């Protein structure tokens, strides 16, 4: 059974992390499986932060 609360908790914690630290963790990770996870987390955080900026009333394209 999937524990959605736990997954949401993990994503919330990751969302509060420093992007540069996630990027450095990805670059320095030797294990390719862990590197893929770190890359996915980095991309997730970056996407979420971009959405917040784009959804701001002041944002103009």
C-alpha positions as CSV (number, residue, x, y, z in Angstrom):
1,X,0.0,0.0,0.0
2,X,1.2,3.5,-0.9
3,X,1.7,5.8,2.0
4,X,0.7,9.2,0.4
5,X,1.2,11.1,3.6
6,X,4.8,9.9,3.8
7,X,5.5,10.8,0.1
8,X,4.0,14.2,0.6
9,X,6.1,14.7,3.7
10,X,9.3,13.8,1.7
11,X,8.4,16.1,-1.1
12,X,7.6,19.0,1.3
13,X,11.0,18.5,2.9
14,X,12.8,18.3,-0.5
15,X,10.9,21.5,-1.6
16,X,12.5,23.4,1.3
17,X,16.0,22.3,0.4
18,X,18.6,24.6,-1.2
19,X,18.7,24.0,-5.0
20,X,22.5,24.4,-5.1
21,X,22.9,21.7,-2.4
22,X,20.7,19.3,-4.4
23,X,22.7,20.1,-7.6
24,X,26.0,19.5,-5.8
25,X,24.7,16.2,-4.3
26,X,23.8,15.1,-7.8
27,X,27.1,16.0,-9.2
28,X,29.1,14.4,-6.4
29,X,27.1,11.1,-6.2
30,X,29.0,8.1,-7.5
31,X,26.0,5.7,-7.5
32,X,24.1,6.1,-10.8
33,X,20.8,5.0,-9.2
34,X,21.1,7.6,-6.5
35,X,22.2,10.2,-9.0
36,X,19.0,9.6,-11.0
37,X,16.9,10.2,-7.8
38,X,18.8,13.3,-6.9
39,X,18.4,14.6,-10.5
40,X,14.6,13.9,-10.3
41,X,14.4,15.7,-7.0
42,X,16.3,18.7,-8.3
43,X,14.1,18.9,-11.3
44,X,11.0,18.6,-9.2
45,X,12.0,21.5,-6.8
46,X,13.1,23.7,-9.8
47,X,9.8,23.1,-11.5
48,X,7.7,23.8,-8.4
49,X,9.6,27.1,-7.8
50,X,9.2,28.1,-11.4
51,X,5.5,27.5,-11.2
52,X,5.3,29.8,-8.2
53,X,7.1,32.6,-10.0
54,X,5.0,32.2,-13.2
55,X,1.8,32.3,-11.2
56,X,2.6,35.6,-9.6
57,X,0.4,38.4,-10.7
58,X,3.5,40.5,-11.6
59,X,5.0,37.9,-13.9
60,X,4.8,39.0,-17.5
61,X,5.9,37.0,-20.6
